[in-house]
Amino acid sequence: MASDKHKLSLEREVGLLGAVSFIAGTMIGSGIFISPQYVLSVIGSPGASLIVWGCCGMLAILGGLCYAELGTVIPESGAEYVYTLRTTGKVTAFLFVFSFVNVMRPASATGIALSVAEYVVAPFFSDCTPPQLLVKCIAAGCILAVAIVNSLSVRTATHIQVVCTVIKVLALIVIALGGCVMLFQGKTGSVNSFEGTNVDVNSIGIAFYQGLWSYDGWNTLNFLTEELKHPEVNLPRALIIAISLVTGLYLLVNVSYLTVMTPKELMVSNAVAVTWGNKVLGSWGWIMSVAAALSAFGSLNGTFFSGGRVCFVAAREGHMPDILAMAHVHRLTPSPALIFTTFVSLLVLIPGDFQSIVNYFSFTAWFFYAITLSGLVYLKIKKPDLHRPYKVPIILPIIVIIAAVFLVLAPIVDSPQIEYLYVALFIFSGIIVYIPFIHYKVCPGLLTKLTVFLQLFLEVAPLTAYRPE
């Protein structure tokens, strides 16, 4: 597929407003409606939980600034994949795309789908915990529904994304305004309380995992740099504007939760927004359940919608099977990649729960963020003369790398769990795939026949016929 690299030309159609909307719309999803209870339960106190949320936002902003420089120095789509490919080499890049396709993308989809399901059933189980079998069946139905929509029509998927983005922003504004009204009325709740704060390394690391889940998507724009107008200007501006807005909104929403609910109510709530709605909106509280479910559904749709770009870029370098990088000849949707993501997501859903899925996703994501930003430090030291339309002080990527290393090691060192070892082993098992199939380019005849069969059966064409959604 390497020869196809020069046949592809993605049009630059995304301006500053679109870029800001894309980042904010991707970041705001299921996390802010479900993660606050986990952050509070792990860190132990309302005051400390607000500090965690603020620090998560600051870390996302610093990471975004560093990615802005990477995006202008290496103006190609693909984010971590293309940055590691150009700085640390093919093996690291392959390990990223291997982990992205098999762990990060399916884990993200599964976690969001579980959030949708929790809010769908919340009004019917207000006084007890909903059956996990029911929650997982609804989550599976959401995954299948989104996969089908994205496979059939890009336009329909886009319309769903727009509607859900409007709903999620309105829902957060309502919650934030409700909290502000409470504060002006002198009802500060437990916002200032630091009693019971857990300061052990594991608790801090897990709390950041849960908080950063809500900020995930801050690097979204780097996946489509080749489609951004004037990236040297719009990339850093969009990142700063979008992440700052989301951080401010998240802090206001958390303050609102804590002014309306006691810490105990927040920690035992199966659906935080529903509990908030019942207390503030009374009989209209069910509206928050619908809004939160649609918000998470929009994020799930966006996860599937944007997933094809990494396959697209990796296929240009020969790091992905041809079939996963193909698109339907009539609908122009990356249906093979969607089918594969759906299959793996359903497998992850069977044994997984929301908190564990988020922890393993964050562990993997921040492992690769550290590697990617190490590449930026390498470029600054070894290639200082590179053209840099936008640059940050070298201390910024170093700070984020230190934070990323802490986030990766904290849960392992302080309270080791065998599951993290399994995730690490799976990441590095990509080397077993890389050596024969990528380095030595071994291609079994059966794989070729299977590719041809699936191409005909699914009516898909190679990347040269694939257009960005």
Buried (B, 14 or more C-beta within 10 A) or exposed (E): BEEBEEEBEBEBEBBBEBBBBBBBBBBBBBBBBBBBBBBBBBBBBBBBBBBBBBBBBBBBBBBBBBBBBBBBBBBBBBBBBBBBBBBBEBBBBBBBBBBBBBBBBBBBBBBBBBBBBBBBBBBEBBEEEBEEEBBBEBBBBBBBBBBEBBBBBBEEBBEBBEBBBEBBBEBBEBBBEBBBEBBEEEEEBBBEBBEEBBEEBBBBBBBBBBBBBBBBBBBBBBBBBBBBBEBBBBBBBBBBBBBBBBBEBBBBBBBBBBBBBEBEBBBEBBBBBBBBBBEBBEEEBBBBBBBBBBBBBBBBBBBBBBBBBBBBBBBBBBBBBBBBBBBBEEBBBBBBBBBBBBEBBBEBBEEBBBBBBBBBBBBBBBBBBBBBBBBBBEBBEEEEEEEBBBBBEEEBBBBBBEBBBBBBBBBBEBBEBEEBEEBBEBBEBBBEEBEEBBEEEEEEEEBEEEBEEBBEEBEBBBBEEBEBB
